[in-house]
Amino acid sequence: MKNTFLLGILFFALFIGTATARAEEPQGYHDLLSAGIVRLNQNDLGGAMKRFKQALDENPQGVEAFYYIGVTQARAGRLDEAEKNFKEALARDAAFIPAHFDLGVLYYQQDKDDEALEKFDLVQRVDPSRARVYYYQGLILRRMGKPKEAAAKMEKAASLDPEIALEANYHAGSAHFEAGEMGPARKSFQNVLTLLPEGETAQSASDYLERIDQQARHQKRWDLSFSAGVQYDDNVILEPSRTIPSSPQAITEESDLLALLFLRGRYQWLNTPEWTGRAEYSFYQNLHKDDLLNDFNIQSHNVIVNGGRRFGAAEILLQYELQFATLGGDRYLLRQNVGPRLILQETKRNVTEFLYQFGSKNFDDIEPLFPDNSDRDVHTHKAGFTHYFVFRPKANIHFGYYFEREEAGDRPAEDDWTFDGHRLGAGVVLPPWNKITLAADTEYVIRRFDEENQQPPGAKREDDEWLAIVTLSRAITRNVDFALQYLHQQNDSNIPLFEYRRNIYGGIVTVRF
């Protein structure tokens, strides 16, 4: 009895469900069209086609039915059948704009550019606010070798419809780039990064921006930058550059606040596909707040001149460098180097630079602090390499090794400064994020001196120096950056008087012209 009752309930449920389903079956032309559109939006092409054909049975002259049958066939890749049904719709209503538009898209897919443009031009005249018309016109014009006209169409599409603004800006940028219009191309690609900072499209836009910057640097024969900032140094080392201290007295153990100025100008005096040459001048000045340290304000003038030849992925240069520095207004150092550089681009992402430099450092005595400074005069040799792996535009990992040899005079006070050195370096520049860039570099230098130390007396000097620099910078405008920087430097030595620790904290504004 119980089983009979359950079977009765099941039969009743099936009967009611079938009746309900029948009651919900679409009836009439417009209901069938609506049901087909729902299936089409669900990508149920078979179900959609069934409803649209049922609608056509209800109304054999139904323009919309022919149109949606064509849309369904086009989505299924049956382009010839889709074209036929779009034309059937237009035969019944020549002013039915959706059929003209989709027929234009179909012609675009079939590489029938003239026919496609004819359809899109017609739609544009009737409905000038339809963004995708301009988008497809831009694609076709770009394919026809008309990048300027294509870029204008893409910009119009981006302005009309935020939903396609990302793709339209990207295509506008690439079209401007193809036309050689770097300014508008830069603007379009920057719009892409504003709309979507991450992703494949953003990555490609960043690649284009890097190429634009490279071309600008290649075409521009000069550039100029100016930096100004403030630093706090917790152990002032009285040297005009990162060199070993001249004496224990150069390590002050004094902290101070100082202002700094830096100016650099570069001029590309030779730039052809085969030959390259550049001249560079830079100026550095720091000013201590503590009046007791004013005699140790550093001023440095640096000149670099090079020239060389390009051989495919290789570039060979001969480079000369000069540095003239003063300390407290007194002449302090004249440094000169000359030697070859070889730059190899193994792949798009891998670049290695090899160099050898021969040079000299000539120091001047300064009374009363450094009366024997000229004992430090040396001839220098430096050889090594740096390798760069560019993993994103404006981002890289780099590492290198350099052997250094400095040879001083033969007198006991002079040979204190003869040594062999090994310099290991590594660093990373991370991709910009919201216009913020993080960079970090480190160096470890091993110096082993040839002779027993005379001043102060001791064993053969052995120094191990470590340097770390972290910089966080933000682009304020295209030509202005602000950076926060931290530097840690320490020297461990078997002669305690040469040991020191140093930390520098700074903020710097840089303007480029």
Sequence and secondary structure as in RCSB ss.txt:
>XXXX:A:sequence
MKNTFLLGILFFALFIGTATARAEEPQGYHDLLSAGIVRLNQNDLGGAMKRFKQALDENPQGVEAFYYIGVTQAR
AGRLDEAEKNFKEALARDAAFIPAHFDLGVLYYQQDKDDEALEKFDLVQRVDPSRARVYYYQGLILRRMGKPKEA
AAKMEKAASLDPEIALEANYHAGSAHFEAGEMGPARKSFQNVLTLLPEGETAQSASDYLERIDQQARHQKRWDLS
FSAGVQYDDNVILEPSRTIPSSPQAITEESDLLALLFLRGRYQWLNTPEWTGRAEYSFYQNLHKDDLLNDFNIQS
HNVIVNGGRRFGAAEILLQYELQFATLGGDRYLLRQNVGPRLILQETKRNVTEFLYQFGSKNFDDIEPLFPDNSD
RDVHTHKAGFTHYFVFRPKANIHFGYYFEREEAGDRPAEDDWTFDGHRLGAGVVLPPWNKITLAADTEYVIRRFD
EENQQPPGAKREDDEWLAIVTLSRAITRNVDFALQYLHQQNDSNIPLFEYRRNIYGGIVTVRF
>XXXX:A:secstr
 HHHHHHHHHHHHHHHHHHHHHHHS  SHHHHHHHHHHHHHTT HHHHHHHHHHHHHH TT HHHHHHHHHHHHH
TT HHHHHHHHHHHHHH TT HHHHHHHHHHHHHTT HHHHHHHHHHHHHH TT HHHHHHHHHHHHHTT HHHH
HHHHHHHHHH GGGHHHHHHHHHHHHHHTT HHHHHHHHHHHHHH SSSHHHHHHHHHHHHHHHHHHHH  EEEE
EEEEEEEESS B  SSS   SSGGGB    EEEEEEEEEEEEEEEE SSEEEEEEEEEEEEEESSGGGGGG EEE
EEEEEEEEEEETTEEEEEEEEEEEEEETTEEEEEEEEEEEEEEEE SSSEEEEEEEEEEEEEE  BTTTBTTGGG
G EEEEEEEEEEEEEEETTEEEEEEEEEEEEE  SSTTTGGG EEEEEEEEEEE   BTTEEEEEEEEEEEEEEE
EE TTTT SEEEEEEEEEEEEEEEESSSSEEEEEEEEEEEEEESSGGG EEEEEEEEEEEEE 
